Amino acid sequence: MTPGTAASLRRWTPLLWIVPAALVLLPFFFLPLVLLFRNSLNRDDPMLLMVPDFTAINYIKALSDPFYLQLFANTIGAALFVAVIATIIAYPFSYFISRYARRSIGLVVWAVYMPLFVSVIVRVFGWMIVLADSGLLNAMLLKLHFLQTPLRLLFEVDGMLIGMVHRYLPLAILPLFNAMKKIPDELHRASANLGATPSGVIRDVVFPLSVPGIVISLQLTFAGALSDFVLPQVLGSPRFRMLAPAIYAEATTNLSTAMAATLAVLMLVFIIALLGASGYLVKRLTPWMTAR
Amino acid sequence: MSRPGIEAIDSAGMYRGLLVYVLIVGAFLMLPLVLAVMLAFSSGGGLEFPPPGLSFKWIVKAAATREFREGLLISAVVAVATGLISAIAGTSAAIAINHFRFRGRAALQALLMAPLSLPGIVIGLAILFTLPAFGLVPGIVATIGGHSVIGVPYVAYMVLASLSNYDMSLDRASASLGAGQWQTFRRITLPIISPGVTAGTVCAMLLSFDNVALSLFLSNGNTLPLRMMQSMQFYTDPSVAAVSVLLVALSLAAVPFLKRSFRETHMERA
């Protein structure tokens, strides 16, 4: 960690340690990204599949054709909904476990981590059981006479959104938890001492200090939902198209490889812009973390 | 830090209200996992809930389904290979970043971690475009390569976390006693960071085992998650639930390996 270690003696050794990672990432990550961009400038031909070219025609089409504009609107709308709802649900949850973590840590932290570790397919399957026409939720609501006919949730936008909120909730909880656990108990006590009400402490002390956590929660959940394939594909509606399944469909069934590449590049640009924006926001909102 | 202090701030009513809320959200998080596991032991034929009775017929049926058995084998082979590659490449990359000071080090770290923040569906499609250049077609080798792109930064991230308190004077002491770099790594560094290496490798294997977005393009549609997805899209019977039991059990088996490292990186109180 200090200068003047063995590092200065052998300037070439770091290169040697990085070789294995480079052998994986250069051929399977960096080169592919370059090719992806290159292919997005090619042309799809109904007879000849992808034709080499150097044209922006796919981008123009993707950003002007109503079909693709609807696709982007659906995806961004759904991702925004999931990000906001998941962060709102996560906020009081994270507040509680950050304040009382040592007493409740075991079970509650399990409930957060467990879904992250279990295959998304299992989670989706669980939601099918809940949301199906003859599923748990409808059976309960019918029995309690809240409904006469079952609600149609599975293979609809509603079911997909419920599944997505569930999938990304842990990703909203963890950054909020990490931000809130850094707020010392003394700060709570001092505020109470000075006459702040419990809700006043949350509004004027906890909330401002947790804003970076909120930004990261929103960013992670938004990026996740934006690029989700499994949930739209399995729980979603064929009438509400989402970006990731659309990329897959263009590349496979539609044989529009260049268009698939173009949509993928646009998704990438969007996610990188989002990362940059949230990084900038966190830096602006927490000057005390960078100014040392 | 003491309980009375906390109680003086959050009123008892607020504490109780929040506790109920946390339990409800916790139940919401666990609900689909619990249901999937319960349905595996149903004697019914569809998704009806509660199950009409208890039986093992879906477990038996899933075990006899060729697609699931083959998928399990392929996914296991891919996960083990991905784990091995990620452990070696991820650990050594973490050493390079932690032990040495060189120009472009921050940029290198950012590049190394980049695959973690990019969508799998984009990486999968991009790799698919590159396969012909290596004379590859979608299959096990391509899938292993693709999964390793996620696994390497994951291991590197967790090893870097366990290196954060590493004392470089150990390396100097070892060198002054005549040990070479490799010997120092094997006998000094590796034992110290082994919890991070283990946790990272287990994570890389779990991520590979559950991966959908990359396998979609890089495998022949025959990994276990893809087989499950296919069977869910065409007909839904509880045999998918039976496979889910296996996956939940696998994740639970992985927890002890992750616990220590997660506590170090996420759960410590500031």
Interface residues (C-beta under 8 A of the other chain):
Chain A: M1 T2 P3 T5 A6 A7 S8 R10 R11 T13 P14 L15 W17 I18 V19 P20 A21 L23 V24 L25 P27 F28 F29 F30 L31 P32 L33 L35 L36 N39 I89 P92 F93 Y95 F96 I97 R99 Y100 A101 R102 S104 I105 L107 V108 V109 A111 V112 Y113 M114 P115 F117 V118 S119 V120 I121 V122 R123 V124 F125 G126 W127 M128 I129 V130 A132 S134 G135 L136 A139 H166 L169 P170 L174 N178 K181 K182 P184 D185 H188 R189 S191 A192 P198 V201 A223 L226 S227 F229 V230 Q233 V234 A244 I247 Y248 A251 T257 A260 A261 A264 M267 L268 I271 L275
Chain B: M1 G5 I6 A8 I9 D10 S11 M14 Y15 L18 L19 Y21 V22 V25 G26 A27 F28 L29 M30 L31 P32 L33 V34 L35 A36 L39 G46 L47 E48 F49 P50 I85 I88 A89 G90 S92 A93 I95 A96 H99 F100 R101 F102 R105 L108 L111 L112 A114 P115 S117 L118 P119 G120 I121 V122 I123 L125 A126 I127 L128 F129 T130 A133 F134 G145 G146 S148 V149 V152 A156 Y166 M168 D171 R172 A175 Q181 L206 F209 D210 V212 A213 L216 F217 P225 M228 M229 M232 Q233 T236 V240 A241 S244 L247 V248 S251 A254 V255 L258 F262 H266 M267 R269 A270
